[in-house]
Amino acid sequence: MATALCAVTFAANAFATIQPKRVGPVSQYGALQAGKNAAGEGRIYGSVDGVTDGKEVQVRGMSLTWSQYWPYGSSFYGSTFIDTLVGSWNVELVRSAMGVVPPWGHGGYMTRPEYFESQMDSVVQSAIENDVYVLIDWHSEGGYYNCIHKGVKPAYEFNDNKTCFTAKDAADFFGRMAERYGKYPHVIFEIYNEPVSESWNDLKSYADTVIAAIRPHSKNLVVVGTPMWSSMAGDAVKAPLADENVAYTYHFYANLHKTESHLKSSNDAMAAGLSVFVTEWGGIDEIFTKESYKAELEKFLAWTAEKKISCAKWDVEKPFLEDNDVDNYIKANILPAKTTYEKKLNWETEITDKLPNLVTYGKSSEISGKWSSTSDIDDYGDEQGDKGNSTFTDNSTETTVKMDNMKLDTVGTGFDYAPYIRAEYTFDASVDLTKCKMVSYKYKGANHQFTLYYDWNASVDYFGEGVWDYPFVEMPYAPEWETVNIDLGWMVSNSWQAGIPTTPVFDAATAFRFVVTNDMFDTSLWIEDLKCVEEVSGYTPVVIPGPQSITPVVAKSSYGVLVRGKNISVTGISKNTRYALGNMLGQIIASGTANGQLNMVAPRAGRYVLRIGNMNRVINVK
């Protein structure tokens, strides 16, 4: 699950912890390993046949997109979607692109490690069950540079230019991943997606540190990022890593690169005996509008076939391949055909020990309360007052929420996230969430946000202002039923209300909400079996500030607000005080400086945020 650690039942000691659902490429080829052919050129082989001429292994697959990117990224970090990716797309390789320090999205690994590590767990475990290879990808574009060259302007600009990670950060993560999954032949460690301005000397030092954390637990293939957006594998020729099982990364985009010149560095690396792995490539969309891009792409694909180079296409942003030019080209030219693999490696019986840090769940209890479901109409609309109206068919039973035929109608709103559909579970007064190590539920269908909700009136009494920005986690599309286990400590709000804690406050919570918003990838969402998991082993829950560290306050202000219809009157404002009136989407409607009294007219009925100086107040215009 994108936001849940998978429940794994430990098998007997004679078998691996994770059991296969099918026979796939891993059982045929074994663990991938770097090696040289008879001509001394670097290639990739499988452990079943070893480093033998003619037995080079090329596997093809897809990269998931940045894990923190909602909804087109995190919506696909789910167990049953990986089943679909293997079963319908025939992939032999899945790349799990965990966002480390990107400056957008709902946090990243460096700010929410437990949450994003759980996403990685879900993909890796499902890939192993499907017997395909999985790249554990430390996905950053240039972020290491900022930590080792502080204050130095980089030669090239890059995405992660405002934050950084250290070699120790990556080593700590990969040490845990290697201990957890390093005995499985499926796993490949991609220790840095795209360096940009770092030199090879920078990256060699980084790789030495990270690989040293992996090797006590695993001999599996390590793929090492190279300079200039992982395009310069040849830079490593004069000073290669002193490790027997490493490959060097190459990334290619047909709409950006000229094949002959761009391939040169990788060809130089292979000629010198270094193995190359294409962990990311793309540029298909543009080949239908510019013939030269298609020519570059087809030369690149011919090169990967000739050299037997494994590759992962960028990226998965939707659940199914459709009937259009791009997807039809992918089906015909990129993905493997449906294949029956031969069972040559019995990895599931050769791994005889239980893996550490996989979660088991003990006692659970019902969370007493009541289900409801609804669709919301956007409060604001456009200048003419037209509003989006989302609808669904309620087929719920006594035990299962079934919201079918969902339609998100955003016409006239100007905001595709404004109207939404939701299921809500309102707690009974006796519910104590503090005893829950995790919360579990089963669901099938649309990607959604699992939210801890605070009732408006109750939150005014508790916090001194009504809460409208709730803690949540993002849940992926699930084509089949999934049981998920969620640490409520993973939940954070968007930080839009400065006076409200961003983490859950259980004393103030009144319900869980399951909110379908933005683009959804299924027209149904079914939910059942919501429970409080009271006992967990193999996982330490995130510590949430308890009631003792949060003091309920009542907002006190020196100004008064009177609302009559759409007219808003404010009194008691100190001289030269800044003010702003905004809607709940963060749009500023009016702002300026006031003395004593202020009169404004709201454009229409709805809920607004009035800011006077440093104080916020939510007001309702009827």
Number of C-alpha atoms within 10 A of each C-alpha: 33 31 29 31 26 25 15 14 13 16 14 11 12 13 17 21 22 20 20 19 12 13 19 24 26 31 23 20 25 24 25 26 25 28 23 21 17 10 9 13 18 23 28 29 27 22 16 16 16 18 20 13 13 10 17 23 20 20 21 20 28 27 23 27 23 24 27 27 19 21 24 23 23 27 31 31 33 28 30 22 22 28 21 17 23 23 12 13 21 21 25 27 29 26 28 28 27 26 26 30 27 25 14 12 16 18 20 21 20 16 12 17 15 21 24 24 18 21 28 25 26 23 31 27 25 26 27 24 20 24 26 27 28 26 25 26 24 23 24 25 25 29 27 27 26 21 13 15 12 10 8 9 12 16 10 11 12 19 15 20 18 11 17 20 19 14 19 13 13 21 21 14 18 25 20 16 23 24 18 18 24 24 21 24 29 28 28 26 23 27 25 28 26 27 26 25 23 23 15 23 13 17 21 19 12 20 22 15 16 24 24 14 22 23 17 12 17 22 20 25 24 29 28 28 30 29 24 21 21 23 24 25 31 26 19 22 17 10 11 18 19 9 15 13 17 27 28 29 27 29 28 24 20 23 18 12 16 18 19 12 8 18 20 15 19 25 22 19 24 23 18 18 20 27 27 28 27 22 29 22 20 17 18 20 16 15 19 12 9 11 11 14 23 19 14 21 24 15 16 21 14 12 15 16 12 9 18 19 20 20 27 26 26 21 19 19 18 16 20 14 15 11 10 9 12 15 16 13 14 16 16 10 12 18 19 16 12 12 10 10 14 13 15 15 19 13 22 18 14 13 18 16 15 17 17 12 15 19 18 16 18 10 9 18 12 11 21 16 15 11 17 13 18 16 19 15 19 22 19 24 20 15 10 8 14 15 20 25 20 21 20 19 13 16 12 16 9 7 11 16 21 22 24 18 14 21 20 25 19 22 16 18 22 13 16 16 16 24 26 24 23 20 22 21 20 19 18 13 9 9 16 14 19 16 11 21 24 24 20 20 15 16 25 21 23 25 33 27 20 24 23 27 26 25 15 14 12 16 21 19 15 19 19 18 21 20 22 17 20 24 24 27 23 24 27 31 30 28 21 14 14 19 21 23 24 26 25 27 21 23 23 21 20 14 14 15 16 10 15 21 17 18 20 25 20 19 17 20 18 21 18 19 22 23 24 28 20 19 15 21 22 19 16 20 25 18 21 17 15 23 18 25 23 17 14 17 13 11 15 12 17 16 10 16 14 13 13 7 8 13 10 16 13 12 15 8 12 8 13 11 15 12 17 10 13 16 13 18 15 18 16 14 21 16 11 12 14 16 19 16 22 18 18 17 13 11 11 14 15 13 15 10 15 18 13 13 15 15 13 15 15 19 13 15 14 16 17 21 20 22 16 21 14 9 13 19 16 18 18 13 17 11
